Amino acid sequence: MFRVGLPVMLILLIGTAWFAWASYRRAAQAERALAELHAENRALLHEARALERAVAAAEQGLRTLSSHPSVPRDVAVTADLTLADVRRLVERKELDD
């Protein structure tokens, strides 16, 4: 019994060690991928905030331009249309990559 049991135990031990090592490698790889995903997500959020600030500044500039008394009426109407277009694009998320 001892002769048959030892090789079986050895095979089970080697199989268990291999399975544990493979599981550890997969977990480490998943952790690295998750860290990269989080970093990319933070960068995209930062870029989105910068775009939001730029749109807000553009809206303010167009609002100022369209309400200034020295600006001709056709320019003011164009500025208002542009502001409406910017809002539509931002609200419907039609901005292209």
C-alpha positions as a Markdown table, in Angstrom:
| # | Residue | x | y | z |
|---|---|---|---|---|
| 1 | Met | 0.0 | 0.0 | 0.0 |
| 2 | Phe | 2.9 | 2.3 | 0.8 |
| 3 | Arg | 4.3 | 1.8 | -2.7 |
| 4 | Val | 1.1 | 2.9 | -4.4 |
| 5 | Gly | 0.2 | 5.6 | -2.0 |
| 6 | Leu | 3.5 | 7.6 | -2.2 |
| 7 | Pro | 3.4 | 8.2 | -6.0 |
| 8 | Val | -0.3 | 9.1 | -5.8 |
| 9 | Met | 0.4 | 11.6 | -2.9 |
| 10 | Leu | 3.4 | 13.0 | -4.9 |
| 11 | Ile | 1.2 | 13.5 | -8.0 |
| 12 | Leu | -1.5 | 15.1 | -5.9 |
| 13 | Leu | 1.0 | 17.4 | -4.2 |
| 14 | Ile | 2.6 | 18.5 | -7.5 |
| 15 | Gly | -0.9 | 19.0 | -9.1 |
| 16 | Thr | -2.0 | 21.1 | -6.2 |
| 17 | Ala | 1.1 | 23.2 | -6.3 |
| 18 | Trp | 0.8 | 23.8 | -10.0 |
| 19 | Phe | -2.9 | 24.7 | -9.6 |
| 20 | Ala | -2.1 | 27.2 | -6.8 |
| 21 | Trp | 0.7 | 28.8 | -8.8 |
| 22 | Ala | -1.4 | 29.1 | -11.9 |
| 23 | Ser | -4.3 | 30.6 | -9.8 |
| 24 | Tyr | -1.8 | 33.1 | -8.3 |
| 25 | Arg | -0.5 | 34.2 | -11.7 |
| 26 | Arg | -4.1 | 34.7 | -13.0 |
| 27 | Ala | -5.0 | 36.7 | -9.9 |
| 28 | Ala | -1.8 | 38.9 | -10.3 |
| 29 | Gln | -2.5 | 39.4 | -14.0 |
| 30 | Ala | -6.2 | 40.4 | -13.2 |
| 31 | Glu | -4.9 | 42.8 | -10.5 |
| 32 | Arg | -2.5 | 44.5 | -13.0 |
| 33 | Ala | -5.3 | 44.8 | -15.6 |
| 34 | Leu | -7.6 | 46.3 | -13.0 |
| 35 | Ala | -5.0 | 48.9 | -12.0 |
| 36 | Glu | -4.5 | 49.9 | -15.6 |
| 37 | Leu | -8.2 | 50.2 | -16.0 |
| 38 | His | -8.5 | 52.5 | -13.0 |
| 39 | Ala | -5.6 | 54.6 | -14.3 |
| 40 | Glu | -7.3 | 55.0 | -17.7 |
| 41 | Asn | -10.6 | 55.8 | -16.0 |
| 42 | Arg | -9.0 | 58.5 | -13.9 |
| 43 | Ala | -7.3 | 60.0 | -17.0 |
| 44 | Leu | -10.6 | 60.0 | -18.9 |
| 45 | Leu | -12.4 | 61.6 | -16.0 |
| 46 | His | -9.7 | 64.3 | -15.9 |
| 47 | Glu | -10.1 | 64.9 | -19.6 |
| 48 | Ala | -13.9 | 65.1 | -19.3 |
| 49 | Arg | -13.6 | 67.7 | -16.6 |
| 50 | Ala | -11.2 | 69.7 | -18.6 |
| 51 | Leu | -13.7 | 69.6 | -21.6 |
| 52 | Glu | -16.5 | 70.6 | -19.3 |
| 53 | Arg | -14.5 | 73.6 | -18.1 |
| 54 | Ala | -13.7 | 74.5 | -21.7 |
| 55 | Val | -17.4 | 74.3 | -22.8 |
| 56 | Ala | -18.4 | 76.4 | -19.8 |
| 57 | Ala | -15.8 | 79.0 | -20.7 |
| 58 | Ala | -17.0 | 79.0 | -24.3 |
| 59 | Glu | -20.6 | 79.3 | -23.2 |
| 60 | Gln | -19.7 | 82.3 | -21.1 |
| 61 | Gly | -17.8 | 83.9 | -23.9 |
| 62 | Leu | -20.6 | 83.4 | -26.3 |
| 63 | Arg | -23.1 | 84.7 | -23.8 |
| 64 | Thr | -20.9 | 87.8 | -23.3 |
| 65 | Leu | -20.5 | 88.3 | -27.0 |
| 66 | Ser | -24.1 | 87.9 | -27.8 |
| 67 | Ser | -25.2 | 90.4 | -25.1 |
| 68 | His | -22.6 | 93.1 | -25.8 |
| 69 | Pro | -24.3 | 96.2 | -27.3 |
| 70 | Ser | -21.5 | 96.9 | -29.8 |
| 71 | Val | -21.9 | 93.4 | -31.5 |
| 72 | Pro | -24.0 | 93.5 | -34.6 |
| 73 | Arg | -27.3 | 91.6 | -34.4 |
| 74 | Asp | -26.4 | 89.0 | -37.0 |
| 75 | Val | -23.2 | 88.2 | -35.1 |
| 76 | Ala | -25.2 | 87.9 | -31.8 |
| 77 | Val | -27.7 | 85.6 | -33.4 |
| 78 | Thr | -24.9 | 83.4 | -34.8 |
| 79 | Ala | -23.3 | 83.3 | -31.3 |
| 80 | Asp | -26.6 | 82.3 | -29.8 |
| 81 | Leu | -27.0 | 79.5 | -32.4 |
| 82 | Thr | -23.5 | 78.3 | -31.7 |
| 83 | Leu | -24.2 | 78.2 | -28.0 |
| 84 | Ala | -27.4 | 76.2 | -28.6 |
| 85 | Asp | -25.4 | 73.8 | -30.8 |
| 86 | Val | -22.7 | 73.4 | -28.2 |
| 87 | Arg | -25.4 | 72.6 | -25.6 |
| 88 | Arg | -27.1 | 70.1 | -27.9 |
| 89 | Leu | -23.9 | 68.3 | -28.6 |
| 90 | Val | -22.9 | 68.1 | -24.9 |
| 91 | Glu | -26.4 | 67.1 | -23.7 |
| 92 | Arg | -26.8 | 64.4 | -26.4 |
| 93 | Lys | -23.2 | 63.4 | -26.2 |
| 94 | Glu | -22.7 | 63.7 | -29.9 |
| 95 | Leu | -19.1 | 64.6 | -29.6 |
| 96 | Asp | -17.0 | 62.4 | -31.9 |
| 97 | Asp | -13.7 | 60.9 | -30.7 |
